[in-house]
């Protein structure tokens, strides 16, 4: 009987002790939760990275816009409120501001170039030129008329061939009968300066006079002014092309040059064989009718060239040109 009473007392003591322990544990947990509640936000929200993806066109924006949008006070100085770090909040606002300012910086870049093309001088701008007779050949003779030009005109008339003569003004005045014949028989007459001056190496006044006086001389004989010119020696420049354009002429060079004026090449067989081996359709060939070897070599080659299917035209029949043009275009420099 006494043993049972002792056991029941012990059980009651254990139950009371356990109840007190549970209550104390709950109170401790509540106290701990209250004490640490102010730090949980910082641990649970990781701070975003400070770097941001550049907006489109960021490389072309001015340095001033970068300085305004990314001031040190906005990005590097953190401030704290109730234990929560707010150093990352301004970076989100900065990216929005950058997107707003980017379009205004790109607008300024495109406008200036559109006005330049409107102010371009057409006489200094290369223009695409098309061939009117791409299967034909344009034979041109420089420096005359000379004492062999009449012989050349006889052969051209015999074969029904039309060529282009680039003549010097001084010889237009001394041999007007040959100029009249060229014009009457359908050949084209071009300007080759008055006295063979290298136009890119003289003053603008001399350049203007050399071309103007020659065109005047041709007009007095034929009644019309030339529409093409060739600079002696191939000495061209933009100033030369502009002057020619202002006087109503295109500048003509050549594709094929036998260099028949050289002492070593003043040979009838050389000129004949060169023409037979190098003549091509759609090309301009340079010759000089002041040399007897050139005239005879050309006359010898002419029937064979015709037999091989070549046709011959003047420069204005070969290519469509306007004042200020340079042809072939590769010569423009």
C-alpha positions in Angstrom: 0.0 0.0 0.0 2.7 2.5 1.0 4.7 1.4 -2.2 1.8 2.4 -4.5 1.5 5.9 -2.9 5.1 6.5 -3.3 4.9 5.7 -7.0 1.9 8.0 -7.6 3.7 11.0 -6.0 6.7 10.5 -8.1 4.6 10.5 -11.3 2.9 13.7 -10.4 6.3 15.4 -9.8 7.6 14.3 -13.2 4.5 15.6 -14.9 4.7 19.0 -13.2 8.4 19.2 -14.1 7.8 18.4 -17.7 5.0 20.9 -18.0 7.3 23.6 -16.6 10.0 22.7 -19.0 7.7 22.9 -22.0 6.4 26.3 -20.9 9.9 27.6 -20.4 10.9 26.3 -23.9 8.0 28.1 -25.5 8.7 31.3 -23.7 12.4 31.1 -24.8 11.5 30.5 -28.4 9.1 33.5 -28.4 11.7 35.7 -26.9 14.3 34.6 -29.4 11.9 35.2 -32.3 11.1 38.7 -31.1 14.8 39.5 -30.6 15.9 38.4 -34.1 12.9 39.6 -36.2 14.7 42.8 -37.4 17.5 40.9 -39.4 15.5 38.4 -41.3 14.8 40.7 -44.3 18.5 41.3 -45.0 19.3 37.6 -45.0 16.3 36.6 -47.1 16.7 39.2 -49.9 20.0 39.0 -51.7 21.4 42.3 -53.1 21.3 42.4 -56.9 24.6 42.9 -58.8 25.6 46.6 -59.5 26.5 45.9 -63.1 23.8 46.5 -65.8 23.4 45.5 -69.4 24.3 48.5 -71.7 21.3 50.0 -73.6 21.3 49.9 -77.4 23.5 52.5 -78.9 25.4 53.1 -75.6 28.7 53.2 -77.5 27.6 56.2 -79.5 26.2 58.3 -76.6 28.2 61.3 -75.5 30.4 61.2 -72.3 28.2 63.8 -70.8 25.1 61.6 -70.7 27.1 58.8 -68.9 28.3 61.3 -66.3 24.8 62.6 -65.6 23.1 59.2 -65.3 25.7 57.4 -63.1 26.7 59.9 -60.4 28.7 58.4 -57.4 26.0 59.6 -55.0 23.5 57.3 -56.7 25.5 54.1 -57.0 28.3 54.0 -54.4 26.9 55.4 -51.2 24.6 52.9 -49.4 22.0 54.0 -46.9 20.2 51.9 -44.3 16.7 52.1 -43.0 15.5 49.7 -40.2 18.5 47.4 -40.9 17.5 46.9 -44.6 20.3 47.8 -47.2 18.9 50.1 -49.9 22.2 50.5 -51.9 20.7 48.6 -54.8 17.5 50.6 -55.3 19.1 53.5 -57.2 20.6 51.2 -59.8 17.2 50.1 -60.9 16.2 53.8 -61.5 19.5 54.5 -63.3 18.8 51.8 -66.0 15.4 53.4 -66.6 16.9 56.9 -67.0 19.5 55.5 -69.5 16.9 54.0 -71.7 15.1 57.4 -71.8 18.2 59.4 -72.8 19.6 57.0 -75.4 17.2 58.0 -78.3 18.0 61.7 -77.9 21.8 61.1 -78.4 21.4 59.0 -81.6 19.2 61.6 -83.4 22.0 64.1 -83.7 24.3 61.8 -85.8 22.3 61.3 -89.0 21.3 64.8 -90.1 24.6 66.5 -91.3 25.4 63.9 -94.1 22.1 64.4 -95.9 22.8 68.1 -96.6 26.3 67.4 -98.1 25.0 65.4 -101.1 22.7 68.3 -102.1 25.6 70.7 -102.3 27.8 68.4 -104.5 29.1 70.0 -107.7 27.9 67.8 -110.6 31.1 68.6 -112.5 33.3 67.0 -109.8 31.1 63.9 -109.2 31.8 60.7 -111.1 28.7 59.7 -113.1 28.1 56.2 -114.4 28.6 56.2 -118.2 27.1 53.7 -120.6 28.4 52.6 -124.0 26.1 53.3 -126.9 28.0 50.9 -129.2 29.8 48.4 -127.0 30.8 46.2 -130.0 32.5 49.1 -131.9 35.9 50.6 -131.6 36.7 54.4 -131.4 40.0 55.3 -133.2 41.3 58.7 -132.1 44.1 60.8 -133.5 45.9 63.5 -131.5 48.1 66.6 -132.1 47.1 67.4 -135.7 46.1 68.2 -138.2 49.5 67.6 -139.7 51.0 67.1 -143.2 49.9 63.4 -143.2 46.3 64.0 -142.1 45.1 64.4 -145.7 46.5 60.9 -146.6 44.7 59.5 -143.6 41.4 61.2 -144.6 41.6 59.6 -148.0 41.9 56.1 -146.5 39.1 56.7 -144.1 36.8 57.9 -146.9 37.7 54.9 -149.0 36.7 52.4 -146.3 33.8 54.5 -145.0 35.3 54.8 -141.5 34.6 57.6 -139.0 37.2 58.5 -136.4 37.8 61.3 -133.8 40.5 64.0 -134.2 41.7 65.8 -131.1 43.3 68.9 -132.7 45.5 71.7 -131.5 44.1 75.3 -131.9 47.3 76.5 -133.6 47.0 74.0 -136.3 43.2 74.6 -136.7 44.2 78.1 -137.6 47.0 77.1 -139.9 45.2 74.2 -141.7 41.5 75.2 -141.7 40.9 73.2 -144.9 41.7 69.9 -143.2 39.3 70.8 -140.3 36.6 71.7 -142.8 37.1 68.3 -144.5 37.0 66.4 -141.2 33.7 68.1 -140.3 32.2 67.6 -143.8 33.1 63.9 -143.9 31.5 63.1 -140.5 34.5 62.8 -138.2 34.3 64.1 -134.7 36.6 67.0 -133.8 37.8 67.4 -130.2 39.8 70.0 -128.3 43.5 69.2 -127.6 44.4 72.7 -126.3 45.9 75.5 -128.4 49.6 74.6 -128.1 49.8 71.2 -126.3 50.1 72.6 -122.8 50.0 70.1 -119.9 46.8 71.4 -118.3 47.3 70.2 -114.8 50.7 71.9 -114.6 49.6 75.5 -115.6 47.7 78.2 -114.0 43.9 78.3 -114.1 44.0 81.3 -116.5 46.3 79.5 -118.9 44.2 76.4 -118.7 41.0 78.3 -119.5 42.7 80.1 -122.4 44.2 77.0 -123.9 40.8 75.3 -124.1 38.7 78.4 -124.9 40.9 79.6 -127.8 40.9 76.2 -129.4 37.1 75.8 -129.2 36.7 79.3 -130.6 39.0 78.4 -133.5 37.1 75.1 -134.3 33.8 77.0 -134.1 35.0 79.6 -136.6 35.8 76.9 -139.1 33.0 74.4 -138.6 30.2 76.5 -137.0 30.0 74.3 -133.9 32.0 74.0 -130.7 33.5 70.7 -129.6 31.9 68.7 -126.8 34.9 66.6 -125.8 38.6 67.4 -125.0 41.7 65.4 -124.3 44.4 66.8 -122.0 47.9 66.5 -123.7 50.0 63.8 -122.3 47.1 62.6 -120.2 47.8 65.3 -117.6 44.4 65.5 -116.0 43.2 66.7 -112.6 39.9 67.8 -111.0 40.6 71.4 -111.9 41.1 70.3 -115.5 37.8 68.3 -115.6 35.9 71.1 -114.0 37.2 73.7 -116.4 36.3 71.4 -119.3 32.8 70.9 -117.9 32.3 74.6 -117.5 33.2 75.0 -121.2 30.7 72.3 -122.1 33.1 69.4 -122.7 33.7 66.0 -121.3 37.3 64.8 -120.8 38.3 61.7 -122.9 41.4 59.6 -122.3 42.0 56.1 -123.9 42.1 52.4 -123.3 44.8 51.2 -125.8 48.0 53.1 -126.4 50.7 51.8 -128.8 53.0 54.7 -127.8 53.5 55.4 -131.5 55.2 58.7 -130.7 58.3 57.0 -129.2 61.3 57.0 -131.4 61.7 53.2 -131.0 58.0 52.7 -132.1 58.1 54.9 -135.2 57.8 51.9 -137.5 55.0 51.0 -139.9 55.1 47.2 -139.1 55.1 47.9 -135.4 52.0 50.1 -135.6 50.2 47.7 -137.9 51.0 44.6 -135.8 50.1 46.3 -132.5 46.7 47.3 -133.8 46.0 43.8 -135.1 47.1 42.2 -131.8 45.5 44.7 -129.3 42.3 46.1 -130.8 39.2 45.2 -128.7 35.5 46.0 -129.0 34.2 48.9 -126.9 37.7 50.4 -126.5 39.2 53.8 -127.4 42.6 53.6 -129.2 45.1 56.5 -129.1 47.2 57.3 -132.2 48.9 60.4 -133.6 48.3 61.6 -137.2 51.4 63.8 -137.2 53.6 60.8 -137.6 53.9 59.2 -141.1 54.7 55.7 -139.6 51.5 55.9 -137.6 49.3 56.9 -140.6 50.8 54.2 -142.9 50.7 51.5 -140.2 47.0 52.2 -139.5 46.1 52.2 -143.2 47.8 48.9 -143.6 46.0 47.3 -140.6 42.6 48.8 -141.4 41.3 46.3 -144.0 42.4 43.4 -141.9 40.6 44.8 -138.9 37.5 45.2 -140.9 37.8 41.6 -142.2 38.0 40.4 -138.6 34.6 42.0 -137.9 35.6 45.3 -136.2 33.4 48.3 -136.7 34.6 51.9 -136.1 32.7 54.9 -134.6 33.4 58.3 -133.2 33.7 58.8 -129.5 30.3 60.4 -129.2 28.8 57.4 -131.0 30.6 54.9 -128.7 29.7 56.4 -125.3 27.0 58.7 -123.9 28.7 61.7 -122.3 27.8 65.0 -120.6 29.9 68.1 -119.8 32.2 67.3 -116.8 32.3 63.6 -117.4 35.6 61.7 -117.5 36.0 58.6 -119.7 37.2 56.0 -119.1 36.3 56.7 -115.5 39.4 55.0 -114.0 41.4 58.0 -115.2 39.7 60.3 -112.8 42.2 61.2 -110.0 
